[in-house]
Amino acid sequence: MVRAVRGAIQVDGDDRNSIIAGTTELVTAVMERNRLTTDDVISVIFTATPDLTAEFPALAARKLGFHDVPLLCASEIAVPGALPRVVRLMAHVETDRPRQDIQHVYLRGAVALRVDIAQ
């Protein structure tokens, strides 16, 4: 089955190290909590709030071994009052886990985005 896994993290700042470190933390948590390997991942879409421009979040996934997984980065729309400095992801994965067992991961300040499903 194909499932989508969502996640987000609020990073410390708009600098390369903060974006890579935060995205690494997010991707690692999504993979571990859902017991996934890179072979299970079909593709990942990353978005970043408009205030994050210092690096592509996908670079962190490449550094984690997502070498032949299609990755895409995009910018979130600039909604007034939205939480700043957020990297989001939606990973499409192959898994036998039922939908209710998928763990969506919201870390740091991004927990406020989805308190209903944050782990």
C-alpha positions in Angstrom: 0.0 0.0 0.0 1.0 3.6 -0.5 0.7 5.9 2.5 1.5 9.6 3.0 3.4 10.6 6.1 3.3 14.3 7.2 5.7 16.1 9.4 7.1 19.6 10.3 9.7 21.2 12.4 10.4 24.8 13.4 14.1 25.5 12.8 16.3 28.0 14.7 17.0 30.4 11.9 17.5 31.1 8.3 21.0 29.7 7.9 22.3 26.6 6.2 23.2 24.7 9.4 19.8 25.3 11.1 17.8 24.2 8.0 19.9 21.1 7.5 20.0 20.1 11.2 16.3 20.6 11.6 15.4 18.8 8.5 17.7 15.9 9.4 16.0 15.7 12.8 12.6 15.7 11.1 13.4 13.1 8.5 15.1 10.8 11.0 12.1 10.9 13.3 9.7 10.2 10.5 11.7 7.2 9.4 12.3 5.8 12.8 8.8 6.2 14.2 7.3 4.6 11.1 10.0 1.9 10.9 10.9 2.9 7.3 14.0 2.5 5.2 14.9 4.6 2.1 13.7 1.6 0.0 10.2 2.2 1.3 10.1 5.8 0.3 8.6 6.6 -3.1 9.1 10.4 -3.0 9.2 13.4 -0.5 7.9 16.9 -0.9 9.5 19.5 1.3 8.2 23.0 1.9 9.7 25.8 3.7 8.1 29.0 5.0 9.1 32.1 2.9 11.5 33.2 5.6 13.7 30.2 5.0 15.9 30.7 1.9 19.5 29.7 3.0 19.3 26.1 1.9 17.2 23.4 0.3 15.7 21.1 2.9 16.1 18.2 0.5 19.9 18.4 0.9 19.5 17.0 4.4 17.6 13.9 3.0 20.4 13.4 0.4 22.9 13.4 3.2 20.9 10.8 5.0 21.0 8.4 2.0 18.0 9.4 -0.1 20.2 9.2 -3.2 17.7 7.7 -5.7 14.5 9.0 -4.0 12.7 11.8 -5.9 12.7 14.9 -3.7 11.1 18.3 -4.3 11.3 21.6 -2.5 8.7 24.3 -2.6 7.8 27.4 -0.7 4.8 27.6 1.6 2.3 30.4 0.8 2.9 33.6 2.9 -0.1 33.6 5.2 -0.1 36.5 7.6 0.5 35.4 11.2 1.7 31.9 10.2 4.3 30.2 12.3 7.7 31.3 11.0 10.8 29.2 10.1 8.9 25.9 9.4 10.1 23.0 7.2 7.3 20.6 6.3 7.4 17.3 4.5 5.0 14.9 3.0 6.6 11.5 2.2 4.9 8.9 0.0 5.8 5.5 1.3 5.1 1.8 0.6 4.1 0.1 3.8 1.8 -2.6 5.1 0.8 -0.4 8.1 -2.8 0.7 8.2 -3.5 4.4 7.9 -4.3 4.7 11.6 -0.8 3.4 12.5 1.1 6.0 10.5 2.8 8.4 12.8 2.9 12.0 11.6 5.8 13.9 13.2 5.6 17.5 14.4 8.7 18.7 16.3 9.7 21.8 18.3 7.4 24.7 17.8 5.7 23.0 14.8 3.7 20.9 17.4 1.3 23.9 17.4 0.4 23.2 13.8 -1.3 19.9 14.4 -1.8 19.3 18.1 -4.5 16.8 17.1 -1.9 14.3 15.6 1.5 15.4 16.9 3.4 12.6 18.4 
